[in-house]
Amino acid sequence: MDDDGARQMVWKGRVVKLGLTTGGLPTFIDIGNSFGAPAIVEDNLIYQLVQNKKRVIMMGDDTWMQLFPDHFEKSFPFPSFNVKDLDTVDDGCVQHLLPSLYEDNWEVLIAHFLGVDHVGHIFGVESFQMIEKLEQYNAILEKVVEVLKNQSGPGGLHENTLLLVMGDHGQTLNGDHGGGTAEEVETVLFAMSLKTPPASIPSGSETSCKSDTDGKMICFSSIHQLDFAATVAALLGVPFPFGSIGRVNPLLYALSAASWNQPRSGAEGQKNWPYLEEWMQNYANALCINSWQVKRYVDVYSASSVIGFPYEDLVHVTNLYAKAQDNWLRLLKKMHSSGRKIPSGSGGTSLNDLQEQIDAYSDFLASVAHLARSKWTEFDLIMMGLGLGTLLLSLLFHILAVRRTNELCKASCHFYNNDKSTLRFISALLVVAVRGCSFLSNSYILEEGKVTNFLFGTIAILNLQYSISKKEAIIQAVTLPLLNVILRCVIEVDLSKQELYSGRFSIFPFTMLGLGEGQYVWMFIPEILSVLALIMVAYMLYKITTRTRKSFLKQSVVAVTILSYVLVAVHWTIESEVLAIPVMQESVGRNLLPQIVYTIGFGLLLSLTSAQLLEKKTPNYRESTFIKTLELVSIWSPTIMILLGRQGPLIVLACMVAAYCIIHIVNLESKAKDGIVRITYDPLPVTQWNFLAVCLFFYTGHWCAFDGLRYSAAFVGFDEFNLIRQAILLGIDTFGVSHILPIFALPFLVVFQYPKYPKVIGFLAAAFVSHFCSNSMFFTVVFLIYGLITAITTTFTFICVTIHKRHLMVWGLFAPKFVFDVVGLILTDILICLSSLYYFSQAENGNNQISDRWRVNHCEQSKM
């Protein structure tokens, strides 16, 4: 392509990736640049275009302005982080794109459309909105092609224009991306040049051909992301970015070669050889410069890097480059001695010589790219060892803290039941270790929800057997495995994002039962089930509060929480596509009600915190802790449910039922033969509680990958993007039912074990229980065990990632799993600390009205 008349339009997908403009390998940590991306400071394609006086116009996603703030001749950015906005960016592109095609004030025009990405996140790939958006794109593309063809004649405005239509990532059926599957990392690139391409192109391109429905042969070729920057730089006649290790792609380079301006004498045969030879020589020249740039970068990197490439690999690529250069010098001398641009002799001989030269450069470039992919990721084994050692040491201290607290509880009095504690601790540890060892397999990580569900069900079956032997709490023991089976079916159905945030949300696969969407009545079932579940949650909350002492703060919290439930139901009614109430949407607004729910929750949280600071110490620590736990869980539930969508009430209801069953089984274990209720040190229920929390993470449609984040939840109640606000909402949606609710509700495991009516009746017994509870030791044990289970799981993940650091799926699967577990561990520790401060800060450390002699006498009497 001629440098002077070169034009290019790039039609890109959602996120501007670093590798597309620099030609380098993007690192795992670059995932953070998807939000609030900083300006690219290393050498890149856009920078080279500007430095070489190429005028660049950009329109569309405003992320380009963050990456390249001072690079564009003109720019028309539009806000891109409102995932519910399907049209603003696209309409802005359409407004400026077609008029710009009639102007000659640019060499590169970038139009970044965004609607398909947002439709995928909100409604999914198989949705009516996706069809509408693709039809819109087809219409725009037809207009663009028409304009280019009309201006493509000799001397025309678009004589040398190359059109590229592409995306920087793909989508799963859920509309997600960020993982390592082929649907996510592969996308389509459509290239159109109005020049006539050569009859054949040199080898080195991955091409496959097959027949279409009409019997015509259609060929598909692939291009690596690394090759994009180098190819475009060669086409536009600008230097390659310094850090590029890609190769000039022959297919794209052939589409815009300047030599095809000459008329061709035929479609096949030796008549085309002179033009093909000329193009091949130009392509070999481009590869020569391309290889020199890559070799220079490899040398600089090897000299400056502490680790660099292995010596043997470096020698290998150096020899390949030297061989290619020697062969190129011999070929140039042969051309010069013949006095012709193309060496004399038969066309086949010239083509063979050029083809060998192209293959030599291609081998060198392919070897460097392979070496970078396999060796470039640097692992500091010493720091990794220190990190693992620190984590193991912290586990040791954690276990010692649990044992010490257990000994203090055991020494207090006989109300503590330590029977079979060692055996149950080993059983719990074994189950946790089985789950941790499963992380050694990438297949088990993919199926982590099912694995945890199986282990949770295993503990439930053991409890069922124990309940049957005791002939108590059989209903609760049967309910828990049945609930587990139902939730397992939920995982199989795969509650995906497009189901959660559209009117087509379905809880059961009605289409499999022959009840398709054509039967309108079935569309109401998801709406009805969500509302019924919400009513059940509100009713259970009300019934629980009526069984405790009355207090103004507790009644106010419960009343306001139920009001929030009503607002959530009204919001879903307004948003429902089944009911379709546009008047209410305009008058109330789709964002007002969620914002009211958030405000109520935040206000109640501040009120409870203030009340905690002013609260007087109470001798009835059991009831006080129960009320605090109930209030805190109630406050968080409306916000979590509205972010989860219509599945929220069902998940919260299932969580409440499962927690109720686990608590009753714990109470069954704490009853001794003499009928006295004793507080139990039992890690197995805490393990089951932890596994339930993990299962809830997968029940809600999440998984340990960046495409498992439900970005739509971050915009419930808001249209404009704010990094901190949206990050908080996304975090609550991701970890709400798996961390926030389970950890804040942990005291329920202990508080229901406190004996209301112990065998020894009287003032001394009540006083002893009051003093005994005020030390908060048993609550501390439960929190410590829960944190220990989470820490052990994270340690196993750390070990598995270390072992698989060179695994093919290390960045696509193991590393995201490790990140999620580390974030989950940090969040668990923070929530446990906050819970301890909230629940235990006002605990009574002693009872001045009771002497030590009375306590001793009480213990002695109770042992009789």
N, C-alpha and C positions, 0 to 999 in steps of 0.2 A: 504494500500500500504506500502511495506517495505521502510524504510527511505533510506537505502543505494542505492537501485537501482531505486529510484523514478526519473522519467523524465517527463517533461511536455513541450509542445509547445503551445504557445498562439499566435493565428493569429488574430490580432486586427484590428479595424476600424480606423477612421481618428484621433480623438483627444483622448489623454490619459486622462481619467477623474480621478479626485481625489478619488471619491468614489470607484472605482474599485480596488485600491491598499490599501486604508486605511480602507475600510469597513464602513466608516461614511457617513453621509448625506452631499452631496455637497451643498453649499449655493448658493444663487442667484448671489452673487458677484464673485463667481468662474468662471463666464462666461468670465471674463477678462483674466483668465489664458489660454484661448485658443490661445492667441497670446503672444509670448515672455514669456511663463510660467516660473515662478521662481521654484527653486528646492523645492521639498516637504521636509519639516523639521519635520513633525510629523511622528509618528511611522507608518510604512506601510509594505506591504507584501515583496517588493523588499529588503527593509532594513533587515527584519527578515531572508530572504534567505541568504543574504551576511553574517550576523552575525552568522549564523549557518553553515557556510562553504559550502553552496550550490553554485556551480559555475553557473553563469548566463551569457548567450550569447544573445546579442541583435543585430538585423539587421532591417533596414528599416527607418521609420520616425525619424528624428533627434530630435523630441520633447522629446523622451525618455532621451536623453542626457541632456536636460535642467532640466527635473524633477529629474533624478537620475544621476548626473554627475560622481560619483566615485563608482558606484555599480556593474559594469559589468566586468566579466573576459575578455571578448572580445566584441567589438562593431563595427558595420559597419553602421554608420549613413549616411543618404542621405538627401539632402535638400527637404523640404516638403511643403513650402509655395508658390511655383509657381503653381497656380491652373491650368494653361494651360499645365503643364508637366504631362502627363499621364503615363509615363513609367519609369522614372529614378529610383524612389524608388522601383517599382516592379521588374525591371530588376536587381537591386542591391540585393534584397532579393533572387531572383532565383539564382543568381550567387553564393551566400554563403549558401543557405539553404540546398540543396541536399548534397553537400560535408560534411556539418556539421553532417548530419544524420549518416554518417559512422564513426564518431569520438566519443570517450568516455570521452571527456574533458568537459562535461557539465551535469548538472542536470535539468536545465531549459533553454529552447531555445525560444526566443521571435522573431517572424518574423512579422513585421508590414507592411502589404501591404496597398497601398494608392490609387491605380488607380480608383477604383469604386467611391470613394468619389469625386475625381476631375472630372471624367466623368459626375457624377450627377450634379455638379455645372455648368459645361460648356454646356453639351448637353442634360441633363435630363435623366430620368430613361428609357423612351421609345425612345431610340436612337440606331442607328447601332453601335456606339462606345461602348455603354454599353454591347451590345451582344458580341462584340469582347472581351471585358475585362473579362466578366464572363466566356466565353469559355476558355480564357487563364488560369483563376483561376481553372477551372475544370480540365484542363490538369495537372496543377501543383499539385493539390490535389491528383489526381490519382497516380502520381509518388511518392508522399510522403507516401500515404497509402501502396503502393506496397513495398517500402523500409521497412516500419515498419513491415509489415507482414513477409517479408523474414527474418527479424532479431528478430522475436518474440518467437522463440522456447525456451525451458528450457536452461538457461545459455546464451541466446542470448543477443545481445546488447540492444534490445528493448523489453525485456521480461516484464518489468514493465512500459512501456511508455503509457501515456495517451495523446491523441491528442484532442485539443480544437480548433475549428474554429469558430470565433465569430466577431461581430462588436460591437462598444460601442455606436452606435446610428443607427437609421434607416434613411429613406429618404422619402420626399414627391415625387409626380410625377415630380415636378420641380427639384428634386435633392437637395432640401434644408433640413436643420435640425436646431434645436435650439428652436423650438416651443414645445407645449405641446400635440400635436396630437399623436394618437397611432402609426401612420406611422413613427413618428420621435423618440419616446421614446422607442419603442419596436424593437428588432432585433432578429436574429436567432443565436443560439448557437448549434453547432454540436460537440458532444463528442463521441470519439471512443476509446474503450479499447479492447485489445486482450484477456482479461480474460473473463470467463463466469460469467455473472451477476446472482444474486439470482432469484429464481422462482417468488418471490414477494418482495415488499419493504414496509416499514412501511408507514402509512398515513402521511399527512402533505404536500404533493406536489400537486400543482394545475395541474391536468391531465385531458385532454379531448381526446376522441377517435372518429374517424369517418372512414368510408370506402373510399378507394381510387378508381380509375377507374377500377382496376382489382378485386374489391370486397374484398381486404385485409384490415384488421383493422389496422389503424395507430393511435398511441397515441402521443399527444403533451403535454409536461409539460412546466412549466414556472419557472424561477428562478429570484429573485430580485437582483438588482445590489449590494445591501448591502451584500448579501450572498456570493458573489464571493470570496472576500478576505478570509473570514473564511473557505470556502470550500477548496480552494487551500492550505491554510495553514495546514489544517487537513490532506490533502492528502500527502503533502510533509513532514509532521512531524515537522513543525516549530511552534513557539508560534504565537498565534493570535495577530494581531496589536492591540495596546492598545485601540485605539478609535473605534474599530470595534463593531458594534451592530448587525451584521448579524448572520445568523444561518447556520451551516453546512448542505448543501443540500443533502438529502438522495439519490437522483438519481445519482448525480456525485460521491458521496462517495461509492455507491454500485458498480460503474463501475470499481473501482480500489482496492477493498478490497483484502488483501493478502490471506484471507481464501479461495478464489476461486481458488487458485493454486491446491487444492485437487480435485481429480476426483469426479464428482457427479454421484450418482447411478440412477438418473431419473430426468425427467423434472418436475414432479408434485408429490404431495402426501407427506406422512409423511417421506419418505426416505430422503427428502431434509431438514427436520426440524433441524437436528443437525447443519448443516452448516449455515442455516438461523438464528438459535438461536445464533450461534457464531458471525455471522456478526451483528446481532441486539445488542448483548452485546458490541461489539466494537463501534458501532454507538452511543449507550447510553453513553459509556465512553467519546467519542468525544464531545457529547452534554453536558456532565457534565463539562468538561473543558471549553467548549464554554460558558456555562451559568455562570460559575465562573468568567471568564474574563469580560463578559458583566456586571455582578453585581458589580465587582470591579470598572469598569469604571463609572457606574451610581453613585456609592457612592462617588468617587473622584469628579465627576462633580457636584453633589449636594452639597458637602461640600465647593467647591471652587467657584462656580458660585454665582453671586450676586442675581440672580433671581431663578435659579434652577427649578426643577420640582415641581408642586403643591403637597402639603403634602398628599392629599388623593390618588393621582395617585402613589406617591412614596410608600405609605403603601401597595397599591394593588400589585405592582410588587414585593415588598419585601415578601409579604405573598405567592405569587406564587412560588418564589424561595425557600422559607423555606419549603413549602409543597413538592416541587420536591426533595429537598435534603433529607428530612425525609424519603420519600418513597424510595429513592435510598439507604439510609443506611439500611433500613429494608430489602430490596432486597439483598444487599450484605451480611448481617448477615444470611439470609436464605440460600444463596449459601454456605457460610462458614460452617454453621452447618451441611449441607448435605454432605460436603466433596467433592463436585463436582464443576466444573466451572459453569455448568448450573444446576439449582435446579432440584431435583428429581421430579418425577411425569410425567404426560403426557406432550408431546411436546406442546399441545395446551395451557396448563396452563402456561408453561414457556414463550411462545410467548405472551400470554395475559399480563403477568407481565411486560415483557420488553416493550411491546407496550404501556402500561399505563405510564411507566417511560419516554419513548420517547415523548409521548403526553404531559406529565407534563413539561418537559424541553422546548418543542416546544411552549407551551402556554406562558411560561415565556418570551422566546425570541421574540415571536410575539407581546406580550404586550409592551415590551420595544420599539420595532421598531415602533409600532403604536403611543406610547406616544411621541417618538422623532419626528415623522412626524407631529403630531398635535400640540405639545407644544414647540418644540425646537426653533422655530423662535421667537426671543425676540424682542418685540416692546417697545421702550422707549416712552411711551405716553406723558411724559412731554416735551421731545425734539420735538416730532411730533407736539404737541400743539404750542410750540414756533415757529416752522417752519411755521405752518399754519397761526399763528397770524402775523408773519413777512410778509408773502406773502399777507395777507389781508390788512395789514397796507400799504404796498407798492402800492397796488391797489388804496387805498384811496388817497395817494399822487399823483398817476398817474392821477386819475380822476380830482383832484384839479388842477393839472398842465394843463390838457386839458381845463378846464373851464377858468383858468386865461389867457391862451394864446388866447382863444376865445374872452374874454372880451377885450384884447388888440387889437385884429384884428377888433372887432366891433367898438372900439373907434377911430380907425384911420380915417375912412371916409365912405361915403355911397357906395363905390364900394363893400363893404362887404354885402352879402345877408344873413340875419339871419332868413328869413321867414320859419316857420314850422320846425326850427332846433330841437326844443325840441321833437316834435312828431317823427321826423325821427331818432333822437338819441335813443328814447325809442324803436322804431321798430328795429333798429340795435341791441340794447342791448338784446331785446327779442329773436331775431334769434340766437345770440351768446349763450344765456342762454339755448335755446332749444338744440343746439348742445352739450353744456356742460352737460346737464342733461342726454343726451343719454349715457354718459359714465358710468352711474350707472348699465347698463346692459352689460354683457359680449357678448351677441349676437350683440348688437349695436356696440360694439368696433370691433368685427369681420367684421361688415358691415359698418365701418366708412366711407369708400369711397363712398358708395351709399347714406348714410345719408347726408354727406356734399354735394354730387351732387344734392340731392333733395332740400336742402336748397338754394343752389346756383341757381337752376332752379326756385325756388319760388320767389327769388328776381328778377330774369330775367322776370318772368311773370308780376310782379308788375310794373316793368319798361316799359314793353310792353303796359300795360294798360294806363300808364301815357303818353307814346309816342303817342298812338293812340288818346288820348284826346287832346293832343297838336298839332297833325297832323304834327309832325316833327320827324326826325331821326327814321322813322318807319323801314327802312331796317336794321339798326343796332340793333334795339330793337327786330326784328324778328330773326336776325342771331344768337343772343346770346343764346336763348333757344334751337334753332336747333342744334347749336354747342354742347350745353350741352347734348342733347339727343345722339348725335354721340359719345361723350366721355363716356357717360354712357354705351353704347354698347361696348366700348373698355374695360371697367372694367368687363363686363360680359364675354367677350371673354377671359379675363385674359392674358394679355401680360406677359408671364413667361420668366424666364431667359434663358431657353434652346431655346426659340424662338428668343430672342434678339441677342444671340451670336452664332447662327449657321446659316448655309445657308438655313435652313428650317423656318426662321422667317416669320410668316404670320400675316397680319394685320386683315384680315377678315377670317371667318371660311369657306374657299372655299370648304372643304370637305362636309359641310352641304348643299352646293348648288349642289352637285354631281360633283364637279370639283376636282377630287382627284389628288394625286401626280403623277399618271401615265401620266397625260397630262403635258408634259414638259413645255409648254408655260406658264402655270400658275406660274411656279417657278420664272419667271422674274418679275412678278407683284410687289412683295415687293421691289425688287431692283429698279424698275422704279419709284415707288411711293416715295421712299426715296430720290432719286436724284431729282425728280420733286419738292418735298417739299423744298429741299435744294436750288434749283434754285429760287423758289418763295421767300424764306427768303432773299436771296442775292438781288433779284430785289427790294423787299420792302425796304430793308435797303438803297439801292442806291437811290430810289425815295425820301425817307424821307430826305436824306442828301442834295439833290439838291434843296430843298425848304428853306434852311437856308443859311446864309451868308457863303462865302467861307473862309476857313482857311487852312493853310498848315497841321496843326496837325490833324484836323478833316478829311481831304481828305486822309491823310496818314493812319490813323486808319481804315477808311472804306476800303481802297484799300487792306491793309494787312489782314483785316478780311475776305474779299472776297477771297483772296488768300488762307487763312486757310480753307475756305469752299471747295475750289478746292482740297486741300490736303486731307481733310476728305473724299471727294468723291473718290479720287484715292485710298486711304487706303481701303475703303469698296470694291472697285473693285478688288483689290489684294486679299483681304480676302474672296471674294465671292466663294462659292463652286459651284455655277452655272456656272461661267465663268472659274474657275480653271486655273489660270495662274501661274504655278510653277516657270517659268523662272523669272517673275517679282518678285515673292516672294523671290527668292534667290538673285536677283540683288539689289532690293530696300530694302528688309527686312520688315518684318511685324511690327517691332518696330520703325523703323526710322521715318516714317511719323507722328505717334502720338507724338513722342518726339519733332519733329519740331513744331507741333501745340502747344504743351505745352510751348516750348521755346518762340515762337512768342507771345503767350498770356502773359507770365510773363514779357517779354521785353516791351510790350506795356503798361502793368500795371505800370512798373517802370517809363516809359517815361511820362505817364500821371501824376504820382505822382510828378515827378521832375518839369514838366511844371506847375503844380498847385502851387508849391512853388515860381516859378518865374513869375507867371501870375500877370498882373496889374489889378487893380480894374476897373470894367467896369460899366457904368451907365445902359447898356442894360442887366439887370440881367435876364430877362425872356429868352432871346435867349441864353445867356451864360449857364444857367442851363439846357436848352433843349439840347444843344450840349454836355455838360458834361455827362448828363444822357445817351444820345445816344451812346457816345463813350464808356462809362463804360459797358453798356449792350452788345455792339458789341464785346468788348474784351473777355468777359466771354463766349459768345455763342458757339464758335467753340469747346472749351474744354469740355463744358457740352454736346454738341451734340455727340462728338466722344465717350464719356464715356457712354452715353445712348444707343449707338448702332444705328441701322438703324431706330429705332423709334424716334430718337432725332429730326431730322428736322420736322417731323410731329407734335411732341409735341410743339416745339418752334413756329411753324407756327400757331398752334391752340392757343397758348398763345398770340401771336401777334394779331390775329383776335379778340380774346376775349377782350384784353386790348383796342384795337381800338373801339370796341362797347361800352365798359364801359365809356371810355373817352368822346365819343359823347353824351352818355346819361347824363353824368355829365354836359357837356356844355348846354344841353337842359334844365336841372334844373336851371342853373345859369342865364338863360335869363328871364328878367322881362317883364312885359307887355309894358313898355315904350321902349323896344328894347335895353336898356343899358345892356351890359354884366357885371355881377357882380361876384366876387369871392365868392364861396359858402362854408359854413361850413356844410358839409353833411357827416355824418359817414356811411351812407348806401352804397355808392360806395366803400368806403374803406373796409367795411365789405365784400362786394362782391369780391373785389380784394383779400382779405385774404382767402376767401373760394375758389376762383379760385386757389390760391397757394396750398391750402390743397388738392384740387382735382388733381392737377398736380402731387402731390406726389404719389397718387394711380394710376393715369393714366400710370405712368412710370413703373408699376409693383412692387412698394414698398408697404410695410405694416409695422405697428408698432410691429414688432417682430424681434428677432435677425436672424431668418431665412429669413426675408424680406430684409436683406442686400444683395446687388448684388456683391458678392466678386469677380466675374469675372472682374468687371469694374476696380478694383484696379490693374489689371495686363495688362490693355490695354497700349501697348507700352513698357512693361517691362516683363522680364522672372524671374529675380532674386527678392527675397523678401527683402524689406527694410521697417521696421515698420513705420517710419515717412512718407516716400514717399507714401507707399500704403494706409496709413490712410488718407492722404490728398486727394488722388484720390477717395477713397471710400466715403469720406465726400462730395466731390464735386458731385459725382454721386448721392448720397442719397438726398442732400439738394440743388442741383443746380437749378432745376426748381421750387422748392417749397419755397426756401428762398432767394438764391442769386439773381436770376433774378428779382423776384417780388419786393424785397425791394429796389434794386438799381434803379428799374424803377418807384418807387412810385412818384417822382416829376412830371411825366407825368400827373398825376391826377390834378395837380395844374397849371402847366405851360401852358396848353392849355386853361385855363380859363382867362388868362390875356388879357385885352382888347387891341387889336392892334389899334383900331380907336374909342376911347371913344367919347361920345357926345360933350364934351368940348374939342375943338381943340386948340392947341397952345402950346407955350413953357412952360407955367405954368402947363398944363395938363401932358405933357410928363415928365416934371421934377418931378411932384408929383408921377406919376406912378413909375418912377425910384427910388425915395426915398422910396416909399411904398413897392416896391418889395425887396429893399435891406435889409429890416429888417428880411426877411425870416420867418415871423410869420406863414404864411399859410402853408408853407412847414413843419414847426415845428408841426403844428396842425395835418397834415396828418400822419407824422411819429409817433406822440404820440398816435393817435387813433389806428394805425396799431399795435403798441407795446402793447396798452391796450387790444385789442382783443386777441392777443396771450397770454398775461398774464392771462386774465380771463379764457381762455380755459385751461391753465395749472393749475390754481387754482381749477377748477372743477375736473380735473383729480386727483389732490392731495386729494380733499375731497372724491372722489369716491374710491380711493385706500385705504384711511384711513378707510372708512366704510367697505370695503371688505377685510380687512387685514387678515381675517380668511377664506376667500372664497377659494373654491377648485382651482380656476383658478388664484389666486393672483400672483403666480410666473410665470405661463405660459402665462398670458394675461395682467392683470392689471399692474404688475410691469414693463414689457417691454414698455407698453403704456406710463407709467409715465416717464420712462427714455427717451424715444423719445421726449416727450413733453418738458421735462426739457432741454434737449440738444437743441431742437428747439427754446425754449425761450431764452436761453443764446446766441445762434447764432443770433437770431433776434435782441437782444439788441446790440450785437457787431456790426452787419452790419448797424444798424441804427446810431450808434455812428460814425462808419467809413464814412457812407454816409453824415452825417451832417458835419463832418470835411472836406470832399471832396467838397461838394456842397456849403457850407456856409462860409468856412474859409476866402475867399476873397470877401465876400459880403461887399458892401459899407455901412458903418454905418451912413453915412450922406452925404450931398451934400453941400459943402461950397459955391457953386455958387448960391444957392437958399436960401433965407432968410425965417425965420419962418413966416414972414408976408405974403409972397407969398403963402406959403402952406395954411395958414388960409384963405386967399382970394379965393384960388382955391376951397377949400371945401365949402365955403359959396356960391360961384358962381354955383357950381355943384348941390347944393340943390335947386336952384331956378327953 
